[in-house]
Amino acid sequence: MSMNAIEIPADVTAWLNGVFSTCNERVTEKLCANPNVPEESLDLSWIEELSRHSTAVTLESDWTVRLRAHFLGGLRHWNGWEVADIGILLFIRAGGVLRRRKVALLQSKRLYPTNMAVSEESLIDYAIGFARLADPEDIGTSIAFETDFRFDGQCRYGALTIGSHQAAAIENFQRDRGLRIYYQFYNPWTTPFSQRVPLRGYVPPEGPVVLGVRIVPASTVHAIAPSVGRSPSLDDLAAAQVPDGYGWRLEAFISEELLSCREGNAFSSTSDDAIDGLFYRRSGAIAAAIGITIEGPEGSLGQFD
């Protein structure tokens, strides 16, 4: 039976979709309330939300699911780079036998507002550490100064530049290691969207998330804006007819594309060079990882034969 023929119970798919849908909402709500937040902060919220589900859950089908989150901290935090910010390992067991291993690598990039004002973290921020909270320039600046942040289709993913060192590193990594990388785009709840700060209170956006966190293959993104030095915009994604208009929604990518094995990368063992170099060394080229383990009860092995 092929990987696409795996029969995962519907309640497992629905549970994962619900968990990652909530993750999408929490991260997107944070971006809307803090429109100039650095993308690293959004990654931390992503991981924190999923860490709430670190205890295994047995569903009505008698299949059990567990999520485990781990912050690694790659070399980019000091003097290097990362090919992905978050790595996802998927393991499927049935009848006590490990039947499937998949990996998906996500490189996070946030949408910049029209004024391009985003608090980007840099090497000096990590070198100074907690003293940043007492930065003389920040303390001497009024926090009551009003600023409007607006998002529309012309807004760009300002930290993603075609032809940059990181983009080249991603392309080389995919070629040399044979592992696909995906951009995870952090977007506001919908567009157009505007937020004035200081806020008049924390009020979550109304209705379902229309835009939110989207996933697009890196190879597709790099082909959208081939000119060196250009950052792709939200309209660029729409014009390129990427999946679901602006990329797969986070929950759909996990519960449909990764789980069904249409996307991601299969691997045979955690000792594979590519996997070991990413997940089992603190100097690996990712910052954080989660593990999704799905286990079927005794007698479910036949679904995989």
N, C-alpha and C positions, 0 to 999 in steps of 0.2 A: 504494500500500500504506500502511495506517495505521501509526502509531508502535507500536501494540500488536502488529503483525505482523512486527516485526524478528526475524530468525532468528539469534540469537546462539548459537554452538556451546555444547554442554553443558559442555565443559571450561573455558570462560571463566567461565560462571556458577559452576561448582564452585570454581574458583580464587578468585574474589572472595568467595564464601561462606566459604571456608577462612581467607582473610586477615582478614576482618572478624569471624569467629568467634574467632580468636586474639586480636584486639584486644578483643573483648568479655570474654574470659577474663582478659586481663592487667589491664584497668581494674577489673573486678569483684574480682579477687584483691587489688588495691591497696586498694580500699574496705574489704574484709573485714579486712585486716591493719591498716588505719589508719582506724578507724570514725568519727573526727572530722575527717578530712582535708577541706580546702576543695575545692569542685567545680572550681576553676580548676586545681588540681593533677591532677585526673582528666582534664581536657581536654588537659593537656600530655602525659600518658601516652598518651592516645588518638592524638595527633598523632605522638608519638615512635615508637609501635609501627608505624604505617603508613609512617613515613619509612624503615623497613627495606626497603621494596619500591620504592625510587625508581629502580632499574634495570629497564628493560623486560624482560619475560619472554615468550618465544615458546612456545606450548603445542602439543600434538600436532596440533591442528586447523590449525596454521600461523597462527592468530590471535595477535596480540601485545597484551599488557596492560602498562600502566605507571601507577604511582601517584606523585604528587608532592605533597609537603606544604610548607606555608609558613605561618609564624607572622607575623601582621600587627601585632596590638596596636592595638585600637580605642580610641576616646576614653574609654570607660568606665574605662580604667586611670587616668584622671586626674580628669575632671570631666564625664562624659557618660554615655551608656548605649549598649547594643548590642541590636539586635533579634535577633541570633543569635550564638552563640559560634563555631560552625564552619560554614563554607560548603563545599558539595561541588559541583564542576563535573564533569559527565560528557560526554565527547566520543566519538563513534563514527565511525570512518573505515572506508571500504571501497573498495578499488581506487584508493587515493590521493585519494578525495573525502570531504570532511567531510559526513556525512549527518545526524547528530543532535547536538543540544546540549541538555543538561538541567542544572538546578540544584536543589539541596535545601539548605534552611537549617535548622540545628539549634540550638535554644536549650537549653543544658544546665542541669539541675536535679538535685541529689542528694537521696536520701531521708534524712531526719533520724532518728536513733535516738529511742527513747522519752523519753530525758532531754533531747532537743533540744540536746545539747552538740556543736557543730560549730565548728571554727576558721574563721570567715568572714574573707575578706580584704576590706579597706576602703581608702578613699582614703589614709588615714594610713599604711597599710602600704607603699604605693607611694611615698609622699613620703619616708618614713624609709629605705626601701631595705634594704641589707644590714645596717644597724645593728640591724634587728629580731632578728638572730641573737644579739645581745648585750643584749637587752632586760633591764633590771635586775629587772623583775618575774618574768620567766621564769627567770633565773639564780638568783633567790632562792627558787624554788619546787621542792620535791622532785619528781624525775621518777619516783620509786618509788611514788607515791600510786596506789592501785589504784582503777580505775573500771570498771564494767560497762556495756557498750553493748548494747542489745537492739533488735531490729527485728521488727515484726510488721505486720499489716494496718492497724492504727490509725496507724502512723507517717505523717508528712506530709512533703511537699516544702516545707520551711520557708521557702526563699527565693523561692517562687512564691506571690504573694498576688493573688487576684482583685481587680481594681479599682486595683491599684498603678500607678505611673507606667510601669513597664516593660510590664505587661500591656496598658495602653492604647496604648503606643507600638507594640507588636506588632500589635494590631488595626488601628490607623491605617495602619501600613506595609502590611499585607496589602490593605487597602482601596485605598490610594492607588497602590501599586506593582503590585498584581495578582500578587504572589508569595506562595505559601503558606509558612508557617513551622511547624516541627515541634518539639515538646519532646523532648529526649533525656534520659531519666530514668536516672540512675545508681542502681542498687539492689544489695543484697548478693546473694550466691550463691543463696540461697533464703530463705524465711521460714517459721517464725520462725528468727532467727539471733541469736547472741549472741557477744560478744568481750570478754574481760577484758584490760585493759592495766595495767601492762606485760605484753608477751607473754612466753611461755616458749620463744620461738623462732618463726621464721617458717615456718609450715606451711600450704601452700595447701589450700583446701577440697577435699574428695574428690568424685568423680563429676562429671557434666556440669553446666554452669551451668543452673539451673532458672529463675532470675529474671533477674539481670544487667541489661545495658543495653537499654532499651526505647524505641521511638519512637512518639509519638502526635501527631496533628495539633493545632496550637495551638487551633484553633476548637473542637475536641472537648473539650479540657481546660478551656477557659474556660466552656464550657456545663455542665461537670460541677459546678462550685462557683460558682453565679452570685452568691452573697451577697458583698458587698464585705467585704474584710478576711479572707477565709477561704482557707486553703491546702488543696489537695486531698490526700487520703490514698491509700495503696495500695488500700484497700478501695473508695474512690470510683471508681478506674479499673475495678476488677473489676465493680462494680455498673453502670457505664455501658456494659458490654459492648464495650469497645474491642477492636481487633484482637488476636487471640492472648491474650486474657484481660487482659493488662497492657500491651498495645502490641506492635507488631512487634519481634521481636528485631533487634538492630542488623544482623546479617549477612543476615537475611531481607529487611529493608527495602532494603538495597543491592542484593543479588543477585536479588531477585524483584520488589519493588515499583518501585524506581527504574529498574533495568535494563529492565524490561518496559514502563516508561512509564506505569504505573498511578498512580504518585505522583511528586512533584517538579514542576518547572515547565520547560516548553520555552521556549527563547529563540532568536532568529534570529541574533544577533550579539553579541559581547562589547562592542560599542560601544553596545548598548541602554542607555538611561539608568539603568534599575534595576540592571543587571549592572555597568555601569561604576562607579556610585556605591558598590557594595558591595566589589568585588574589585580595583579599579584605583586606589584612593586610600587612603593610609595612614590617613586620617581616616574610613574607611568604618565602618559600624555592625556589623562582625563582628571577631572576634579572630584567627581562623586559617582556613586554607582548604586543601583538598586537590583535586587534579585527577586524575580517572580517565580515561585514554585507552585506547580499545579499537580495534584496527586489524586489518581483514581483509586477506588477501593479494590479489594481482591475480586477477581472476575472481570475487571475492565480491560485486561490486557488484550483480549480478543479484538477490541476496537482498533488496535494498532497493527494487527497482523495482516 
